[in-house]
C-alpha cells in the first residue's frame, strides 16, 4: 500500500507507414508487455498502457494528459517500430513528468528460421530506439535509459528503482517543511536558497516559532499521553528509571506530550518534514528528541539545527525506500576512530536518529544533555545493524545544487556506556582517508540522509530527474581523479548556465 493510487504510463512509439496490420500487432504486443510488467510482482505500483503514438498530435495529447493526471508520476516510452523523432518534439517540450526510455523488444531472440522482411519492419526497436534517443539527446531531455529484455529480472529491477524515485519526486512537489526556528548559530552549509530549492526541487519551507508548538502542547489531554506511554511500553525496552514509578518517568510523560503535539502540528500544516533547533526551545521542557526519532520512522523528514535541505532529502529517501528492508535516518558525523585500514566515523547526534536502522529493539532512556539548557530529555538508544548503505547530502553551491553520495560500510560498534544516544559506526568507501577527504573537498555537510534500503542508482535517478549535479564517492574514488571531476563539473555547469 506504500504507493497506493500511483501509476506510470507506457507509451509505445510507431508510425502508420507499415499498414494497419502492423498497428494491430504493435498494440497487441504493447498490451502483453504491460500486462507482463504488472504481473511480474517486481514493480512497486502499476504500469498503465496509454496506446501507441503514431503522430505528433498523439504524442502531445498523451504527454499533456500525463502532466494533468495526479496519479501519473512518470512516462515509460518504447519504440516498437521506427518512430520518426520529429513527431516527439512538441510532446517532449511539454512533458513535466519523469521519463524512462525502455530499449527492449517484444521477442527475446531472433527467430532465425522464420524471420522475413515483414518481421524486420515490425520489430525495429534496435532502430527506432536510437532515433528516439537522438531527439532526447538533442533536446537535452533528462531521462533514464534501461536496456534489456522486458521480462528479465535485471531490467525489471531498474524500472522499479526509477518508479520509486519518480514517486518520491512527485511527493517532493507537494512537500512542505516546517522549521521550528531559523538556521542555528550562523552555520553555513545547512542553509541555502529556499526560492531556488522550490523552483528546482519542488519543496516549500516555512518557519514557525516554537511558541506555536507549545500552544498545541497545552491542548494535549492526559488520556492521549497515557495512550502514548502504552505505545512506548509495547515498542521499546524501558530503562528502570523511566518505568512507572521511576525517578525520570515525568520526563517521558513530557516527551510524549511533545510528540503528540508535534505530530498534530505537522498534520495541521500539511507538512512532510521539519527541523528543530536547541536555540529555539522557549516553553519546552526538553529537546524533542524522542518525538523526532519516532516521527522519522513514520516518514517525516528531519533535519537538526534548521537544516531544511537534509530534512527534505530524508523524506525523499524514506519515500523511495518504503517496503524495502533496511530503513533510513538522519545522521551526523560526530567523531573519528583512527584504526589503520579500519578507521571509521561514529555517526550520531544529540538524540535524533531513526529507529528504523536499529540492530535490535531500542531502549527508552532519560539522561542529561549538556547543551540546550533544558531538562533531561527522553531518547531511544540503540546501535545500527551492519551492512552497506548510502549517505547523501544536498548542498547549495550558489550556481547550482550538488548532491553528494558516499557509499559506506556500517561495522560493529563497541559499547558506549557513557554516551547514551543512538549511533552508527561506518567506514566511508573506499576508506576514511579518501572518503572523508573527498566529502570535504566537495563541500559535504556534517549532516547526512542515510539509507540501508537504497543504492546509488536511486540517487542517480533522482539527480537526473531534478537536473542537479551529483558526485559519487565509492570504492573506485581517488583524490586525484575526484579533484578533476569537481573542476570539470564547475566548467560544465558554468557553461551550461551561460548557454541557457
QUIDACOR-V631968 format. One record per pair of residues at least 6 apart in sequence whose C-alpha atoms are under 7 Angstrom apart, sorted by the first residue. I is the first residue (numbers start at 1). GAP is how many residues later the second one is. If there is no record, write none. Layout:
{{I;GAP} {I;GAP}}
//
This chain:
{{2;320} {2;321} {3;42} {5;66} {6;39} {6;65} {6;66} {6;67} {7;38} {7;39} {7;40} {7;41} {7;64} {7;65} {7;66} {8;38} {8;39} {8;40} {8;64} {8;65} {8;66} {8;67} {9;38} {9;39} {9;40} {9;41} {9;63} {9;65} {9;66} {9;67} {10;37} {10;38} {10;39} {10;40} {10;65} {10;66} {10;67} {11;38} {11;39} {11;40} {11;41} {11;42} {11;65} {11;66} {11;67} {12;18} {12;39} {12;40} {12;41} {12;65} {12;66} {12;67} {12;68} {13;39} {13;40} {13;41} {13;65} {13;66} {13;67} {13;68} {13;70} {14;38} {14;39} {14;40} {14;65} {14;66} {14;67} {14;68} {14;69} {15;39} {15;40} {15;68} {16;38} {22;100} {26;54} {27;24} {27;25} {29;77} {31;18} {34;13} {34;15} {38;8} {38;9} {42;114} {42;115} {42;118} {43;117} {44;116} {44;120} {53;6} {55;32} {56;31} {56;32} {59;29} {59;32} {60;30} {60;31} {63;28} {63;32} {64;30} {64;31} {66;6} {67;28} {67;29} {67;30} {73;24} {73;93} {73;94} {73;97} {74;23} {74;24} {74;25} {74;92} {75;22} {75;23} {75;24} {75;25} {76;23} {76;24} {76;25} {76;26} {77;23} {77;24} {77;25} {78;23} {78;24} {78;25} {79;46} {79;49} {79;50} {80;25} {80;43} {80;44} {80;45} {80;48} {81;40} {81;41} {81;42} {81;43} {81;44} {81;47} {82;42} {82;43} {82;45} {82;46} {83;45} {84;47} {85;46} {85;47} {85;50} {98;45} {98;68} {98;367} {99;44} {99;45} {100;43} {100;44} {100;45} {101;42} {101;43} {101;44} {101;45} {102;43} {102;44} {102;45} {103;22} {103;26} {103;43} {103;44} {103;45} {104;21} {104;43} {104;44} {104;45} {104;46} {105;20} {105;44} {108;41} {142;322} {142;323} {143;321} {143;322} {144;317} {146;9} {146;12} {148;7} {149;6} {150;6} {161;297} {162;299} {164;156} {165;155} {165;293} {165;296} {165;297} {168;148} {168;151} {168;152} {172;30} {172;31} {172;144} {173;29} {173;30} {174;28} {174;29} {175;28} {175;29} {175;96} {175;97} {176;27} {176;28} {176;29} {176;94} {176;95} {176;96} {176;97} {177;27} {177;28} {177;29} {177;94} {177;95} {177;96} {177;97} {177;131} {178;27} {178;28} {178;29} {178;30} {178;93} {178;95} {178;96} {178;97} {179;27} {179;28} {179;29} {179;95} {179;96} {179;97} {179;127} {180;27} {180;28} {180;29} {180;30} {180;95} {180;96} {180;97} {181;26} {181;27} {181;28} {181;29} {181;95} {181;96} {181;99} {181;125} {182;25} {182;124} {183;8} {183;122} {183;123} {183;124} {184;93} {184;95} {184;121} {184;122} {189;206} {189;256} {190;117} {191;116} {192;204} {194;11} {197;6} {198;6} {200;266} {201;265} {210;70} {210;71} {210;72} {211;72} {213;48} {213;49} {213;52} {214;69} {214;70} {216;45} {217;40} {217;41} {217;44} {220;37} {220;41} {225;28} {225;31} {225;32} {228;28} {229;27} {236;125} {236;126} {236;127} {236;128} {237;124} {237;125} {237;126} {237;127} {238;125} {238;126} {238;127} {239;124} {239;125} {239;126} {240;6} {241;6} {241;7} {241;8} {242;6} {242;7} {242;10} {242;123} {242;124} {243;6} {248;118} {251;126} {251;127} {252;126} {255;33} {255;35} {255;123} {258;30} {258;33} {259;32} {272;28} {272;29} {273;27} {273;28} {273;29} {273;38} {273;39} {273;42} {274;27} {274;28} {274;29} {274;37} {275;27} {275;28} {275;29} {275;30} {275;31} {275;32} {275;33} {275;36} {276;27} {276;28} {276;29} {276;30} {277;27} {277;28} {277;29} {278;9} {278;94} {279;93} {285;89} {285;90} {286;88} {286;89} {286;90} {286;91} {287;90} {289;62} {289;63} {289;89} {289;90} {290;88} {290;89} {290;90} {292;60} {293;59} {293;60} {293;61} {293;62} {294;60} {296;6} {296;58} {297;57} {297;58} {297;59} {299;16} {299;19} {300;15} {301;10} {301;11} {301;13} {301;14} {302;8} {302;9} {302;12} {302;28} {303;7} {303;8} {303;27} {309;85} {310;83} {310;84} {310;138} {310;139} {313;136} {314;15} {314;16} {314;135} {318;10} {321;132} {321;133} {324;129} {325;128} {326;31} {326;126} {326;127} {327;29} {327;30} {327;124} {327;125} {327;126} {328;28} {328;29} {328;122} {328;123} {328;124} {328;125} {329;24} {329;25} {329;120} {329;121} {329;122} {330;23} {330;24} {330;118} {330;119} {330;120} {331;16} {331;17} {331;18} {331;22} {331;116} {331;117} {331;118} {331;119} {332;15} {332;16} {332;17} {332;114} {332;115} {332;116} {333;12} {333;13} {333;14} {333;15} {333;113} {333;114} {334;12} {334;13} {334;14} {335;10} {335;11} {336;8} {336;9} {336;10} {337;6} {337;7} {337;8} {338;6} {343;84} {343;89} {344;81} {344;82} {344;83} {344;88} {345;80} {345;81} {345;82} {346;77} {346;78} {346;79} {346;80} {347;76} {347;77} {347;78} {348;74} {348;75} {348;76} {350;71} {351;28} {351;70} {351;71} {353;69} {357;27} {357;28} {358;24} {358;25} {358;26} {358;27} {359;24} {359;25} {359;26} {362;18} {362;19} {362;20} {363;17} {363;18} {363;19} {364;14} {364;15} {364;16} {364;17} {365;13} {365;14} {365;15} {365;16} {366;10} {366;11} {366;12} {366;13} {367;9} {367;10} {367;11} {368;8} {368;9} {369;7} {380;42} {381;39} {381;40} {381;41} {382;39} {382;40} {382;41} {383;39} {383;40} {383;41} {384;39} {384;40} {386;24} {386;25} {386;26} {387;22} {387;23} {387;24} {388;20} {388;21} {388;22} {388;64} {389;18} {389;19} {389;20} {389;62} {389;63} {389;65} {389;66} {390;15} {390;16} {390;17} {390;18} {390;60} {390;61} {390;62} {390;64} {390;65} {390;66} {391;14} {391;15} {391;16} {391;17} {391;57} {391;58} {391;59} {391;60} {392;11} {392;12} {392;13} {392;14} {392;56} {392;57} {392;58} {393;10} {393;11} {393;12} {393;51} {393;52} {393;55} {393;56} {394;7} {394;8} {394;9} {394;10} {395;6} {395;7} {395;8} {395;49} {396;6} {400;68} {401;67} {401;68} {402;66} {402;67} {402;68} {403;66} {403;67} {403;68} {404;40} {404;66} {404;67} {404;68} {405;66} {405;67} {405;68} {406;22} {406;23} {406;66} {406;67} {406;68} {407;21} {407;22} {407;66} {407;67} {408;18} {408;19} {408;20} {408;21} {409;17} {409;18} {409;19} {410;14} {410;15} {410;16} {410;17} {411;14} {411;15} {412;13} {413;12} {428;7} {428;8} {429;6} {429;44} {429;45} {429;46} {430;44} {430;45} {430;46} {430;47} {434;44} {434;45} {435;38} {438;41} {438;44} {463;6} {463;7}}
//
